[in-house]
Amino acid sequence: MTAEATDSGTIKIGVLAGEPIRDAGLASIFDLPAAQGSSQLTPVIGALQDLLATAGIDYIVVDLHASAARLTQIESIRETRPDVRLIVIGPEGDDELVINSIIAGARAYIGLTASPEVVRKAIEVVTSGSIWAPRQLLSRLIDRLLKVPKVTSPLESASLTPREKQVLELILGAHSTREIASQLGIEQRTVKAYVARLMRKTGVDNRVKLTTSALGRSLLAPEKGINRAVISNN
């Protein structure tokens, strides 16, 4: 099954071609009904270079079971298209692989034994702007990221308004832009403006870094997000 978007309400999801049987299984996930309020997802199966060259593909599912290269493949994608959001399906029990996959750019890590419904949910979470990974690895991931040397520490002096703190708290809870707008009673474009302002104030360039930086620098009390910055698939 190979398809392309036919309207602006459809999001094309690249599925990196591997074993035909597994490709067919992954494609069938997109036949499941979308969650209420979610965009229609359409799979585009192909070789890596073809997917990277196809217009409108901002998300790619990478099945590590079908790739011996594993992290090398993820890093290669990030070097070529740093804007692409990756959904990785890989073996359970390898904590280092999970952590390294996320550091390499994956927005989701899903176990090989996950049900089709879980895989579909994880993809919807990523397309809504959040991340999906095993909860128990959060503290280890943050520790790893905070060891990266920084020239400056803008978070130490960042001053947030009450509304910015509300938005940040909801981001730490892995809420999508749509959910934040609904909870605060504001427009999605207003939420995006607040997120952009938070990133400027904290010196980061994406929501994942904003989350880890906020937790590491205690912009909010630890109990307000330390266990919720990623959504568990357990």
N, C-alpha and C positions, 0 to 999 in steps of 0.2 A: 504494500500500500504506500503510494507516494502521492502526496497532494500538496497544493499550494493554496495560500489564502485567496479568497474570492471577494472579501469585503473588509472594510476597516475595522470591524468588530472581531476579526479573527486574528489570533496570534500564531504564527508559524513556529513550530518547534523542530529544530534539526535533530535527527536521530542518526548517530554515527553508525554506518553500516558495519556489521560484524558477521555473525552467524545467521543465515537466513531464518532459521526457526526462531531464534531469539528476537530478531528484527520484527518478525510477524507478531510475536507476543507483545513487544513494546508498542507496536502500532495499534494493537487492539485496545490498549489502555485509553486511547483517544476516542474510542467508541463509547466509553462510559459517559453518563450525563454530567454536565458541568455543574459545579456548585452554584447556588443562587447568587447572582450578581457577578459571576466570573465570565471572562471572555471565552469564546469558542477557541479551542486549541486544535491545530491541524498539524499532523506529522509530515516531515519531509525527510525521507531516508536517502542517504547517499554517502559517498566517500568524503573524507574530511575536507579536501580542497574544494570540492563542489559545494559543500555546505557553507564554507567560509566565503565563497564567492557569490552565493545566492542572496539577492537583495531581500531585506525584510526578515532575515533570520537573526534574532538577537539572543536566542536560547538554544543550547545544544545538549542533548542527553548523551552521556559517554558511559558505555557499559564496559567496566574494567575487566569483566569476565572474558570479554572477547578481544582483549588487548594485552599483549605481553609487555608492552612499553609502559603501561600504567601511568605514573606521574609524568614521565617524559612527554606523553601525548597531551596531558592537561597543560603542562607548561608551554608546549608548542602552540597550542590554541591561544593561550593568553598572550604570547608574544606577537602572534599574527593579528589577533582581534581582541585587544584588551577590553573592549566594550561588551563582548559576548558573555552571557551568564551561563555557567555550566551546571548541569544536574548530573551528578556522578552516581552510578550504581556499582557497588563493589562488595567484596567479602566482609562478613561480620567478624568481629573479634580482633581486627588489626587496628588498634587505636592510633598508631603512628600513621598509618595510611590515611585514616579519616582526617586527622589533624593536618597532615601534609597536603592532602587534597584541598582542604579549605584554604590553607595558606596559599596554595598555588592558584586559587581563584574559583574553586567550586562554591556555588551558593547552596547546594544541597548534597548530602551524602545519604544514600539509601541502601540498605542491606539487600543482598541478592535474593533473600527469601521473603522480602516484603510482598504484600499482596498487591494486585493491580490497583485496588482502591487507594492504598497508601502511596504508591508511586504517583498516581494521578493527583492526590492531595498535595504531595510535595512539589510537584510541578506548578500547581496553582499557587502555592505559597510563594514560590520563587518569582512567578510572573506578576505577583501582587506587590513585590518589592521587599520581601522578607527572606530569611534563610532557614534552612531545615537541616538539622544534624543531631546526633545523639546528645542529649542534655548532659550526661555525666562527663563529657569531654570538654565542657565549656571552660572550666577553670584552668585546665591544662592549656587550652588554646590561647586564652588571654595571657597566661604567663609567658607562653612562647612569643606572642606578638609584642608584648611589652619589653622583651629583651632586645628588640630592634633599636639601634641607636637613633636618637632624634637630635637634630640640630637645635631645635627650640622646643619648648614645652608650653604651647599656647593654652592648653587646658588648665594649667595651674592658675592662670589669671583670668580665665573666661568668666564673664558675668552674664548669667542668664536671666531673662525676664520670667515672671510666673508662667506665662503662656508657653514660652520656649521650654520650660521645665516640664510642663504637661505633655507637650509633644514628644520630648525626649523620653519621658517615662513610658509612653505608649510605644515608642520605637523599641525600647528595651524589652517591652512585652511582645515583640515580634508582630505587632499589628501593621496591617497594610495601610497605604495612604487613604484608601476608601474607608477603612474601619476607623482610622484616627479622625477623619472628617466627620463621620457619623457620630462618634462619641463626643466630640467637642462642638458639634453643631456649626461647622464651618465648611467652606468649599474645599474640594480636593486641591485646587490650585493654591489656596491659602496655606494648606498643609505643606505643599511642596516649597512654598516660599519660606516657611519656617524651617524646614529641613535644610534648605540651601543656606539660610542664615546661621543655623547651628554648625554646619560644616565649615562656613567661613570663620566663625568664631573659634572653632576648635582645630582648624588647620588640617582637616581631612578631606578626602575627595569622594567618599561613598558612605552608605549607611552602615555597612559592616564595620568599617574603621571607626565610625562615630560611636557605635555601640561599644566596641572593645575599649576605646579611649575613655568614654564616659565611665565605664565600670572601673577601669584601671586607675583613673584620676579622681574618682569619687565625686563626680559632678552631682550625682544623686546618692542618697543613702544606699549602702550595699544591699540592704534588704529589699530595695525597690526594683531589683531586676537581675540580681546575680544568678538566679536560677532560671531566668526566662528570656535571656537575650537570643536564644535560638529555640526553635520548636523541636521537641523530641519526636522521634519516630518509633519510640519504644512502647 
